[in-house]
Amino acid sequence: MPKESPAPVVDRLRALASLTGRAPVLAPDALPTDPVALFLEWLERAVAAGVPEPHAMTLATVDAEGMPDARTLILKDVSPQGWAFAGPRSSAKGEQLAARPVAALNFWWQPQVRAVRVRGRVEEASPEESAADLAARSAAARDGVAAGDWVLWRLIPDRIEFWQGSGDRRHARIVYTRDAAGWSRSGAGTEDGR
């Protein structure tokens, strides 16, 4: 009996369920003026709901040829100073950030059908802060890392987007942008998924 050929990839992908999580209630009239406050609220809700590794994020940088490059890292801190992450200066991300100190972060909390996108310029923390971050890692995580090679970076955002999915594809999108006057917010409504 001849073996059945598998369905084309496009068919298999279209057959997979999407937006299967359960979105928390979103109250557009109660949104804070500070996007960091909203991020911390969403993060705490993800933690409380048991979302696995809610501090994991994708970091996107740009290489010397202008091509985007992405990898998954752990968020170290969020403060008025920026969104902190760390790694070796000698890594691809370290070299890319040295040449082009801009980046984007993406968080995806599937069980809550929520995503957060952050983009802006990147600055190195002080050598003391980088050393303290390295010292806080486990012995196994420090093994083979030269102290001077470890860097704590901070992304200072100029745009933060909060996205909450909806099964009817009328997703909520909240965008904060920063200029010299501070943060402004737009798009607290829904979109049609286009």
N, C-alpha and C positions, 0 to 999 in steps of 0.2 A: 504494500500500500504506500503510495507516495506521501512524503511528509508535507504537511500544510506549511505554506510560507507565512511568516508573521505579517500582521497588518502593517501598512506603511506607518512610519513614525508620525506623520501628521495626523493620521487617524487615531493612533494610540494617544497622542497628546490631547487631541480634542475630546477624547472619551474620559479623560481624568477630571475629577471634580476640582473646582477651584472656589475660593472664598468660603471654605467650609467651617471657619471659626465662628465664634459668637462675639459680635461687637458690643462693647459696653455702651451705655447711653451717652450720647454726646449732646451737650447743651450749649449751642452756639452763643446764646446770650450771656453765658457765664464764663466765657473764655478770659484768661488773664491777659494783661497787656504785655507781660514779659514771657517770651517763648520758653525760657529756661524753666519757669514755674510750670508751664504746661507739660514740658518734657518730663520733669521730675514727677508730676502727677501721673502721667501715662506710665512711666517706668515703675512707680510704686504699685499701680494697679496691675501691671504685668507680673511683678514679683508676687503680689498677694494672690493672684490667680494661678500661680505655679507655672508661668511660662518658662520653659527651659532656657537657661542662659540669656536672660533679657539684656544683659550688658554686652553681648556679642554684637559686633557691627562690621559692616564692610567698609574698608577704607579705600578710596580711589585716589590715585595720584596720576601724574603724567610723566612719561619717560622722555628721554632726550630727543626722540623722533616725533614727539607730540602724540604718541599713542597712549590711551588710557590703560591703567594697570590697577587691578583690584585684589584685595586679600581680606581675610577675616581677622579681626583683632578684638581685644577686650577694652571697653571704655574704662578709663582709670578714674576720671573725675569730671564733674560738670560744675563750673563756677563762673562768676563774672569774668574771670581771666580766660575762659575758653573751655573746650572739650578736650580732655587729655587722653593721650595714648602714648605708647612707648615701644621702643625696639632698638636694635643695633644701628648705629650710624653707618656702618659698613654694609647694611642690607640694601636691597634694591629700593625699598621705600625711603631709606635714609638718603641714598644718592639722589633719588628723584626729588625729594623735598628740599635738599640742598640746592639743586638746580632751579627748581620751580616750587617755591613755598606756598602752594595752594593745594587744597584737597576737598573731597566730599566724603561724608559718612552716610551710611544707610542702615537703619534698624528695621527688622521685620519681625513682628510678633504675631505669627500665624494664628494661634488660638484666639486672638482678639481682633484679627483682620485689621491690624494697624501697622503703619510704617511711618518712620520719621526720616527725613532727608535733611542733611546739614551741609552747607558749603561755605568756604571762605579761605582766608589766608592762614598760614601756619607759622608759628614761632616756636623756637626752642625754649624750654624752661631753663632755669639757672642750672649750672653744673651740680649745685648742692641738691636741688630738687630731683635731678636725674639720678644722682647717687642714692638718694633716699628711696626712690622708686625701685631701683635695682636691689637695694638692701632689703626691701619689704618682700621680695620674691622668695620662693622656696629655695633651698640649697640646690635642688636638682635644676630649677629654672635658672639659677645664677651660674651653674657649672659651664665653664668655657666662655663666659661673657666677660670681656675686659671692661673694667669700671669706666674708663674713658670712652668706650665705644657705645655705652648705653645712653639713650636720649629719651627724655620725656618731652613730647611735643604738645602744643595746644593749638587746636583749630579755633580761630576767632571768627565766628560766623557772620556773614552778611545776609544770609537767607536760610530760613528754617521752614520746612514744609511738613505738616502733619496730615496724614492721609488715613481715612478710615473707610474700609470697604463695605459694600452693601450688596446683597444677593441680587437686587434689582438693577445693579450697575449704576445707581445714583450715589456714587461715592462722595464722601465729605472730604474737602481739601481746604486746609487752613494754611495760609502762607504768611510768614512774618518776614519783612525785609528791613534792613537797618540802613540808615543814612546818618548824616551829621546830627540830626535832631533826635535820633533814637529809633525805636522799633515802630513799624506800622503793620497793620494786619489786614488781610483781605481774604475773600473766598470762604467764609465760614459756612456757606451753603453746600449744595450738592452739585455734582456734575453728571453728565450722562454716560460717562465711561469711554468717550472717544479720545 
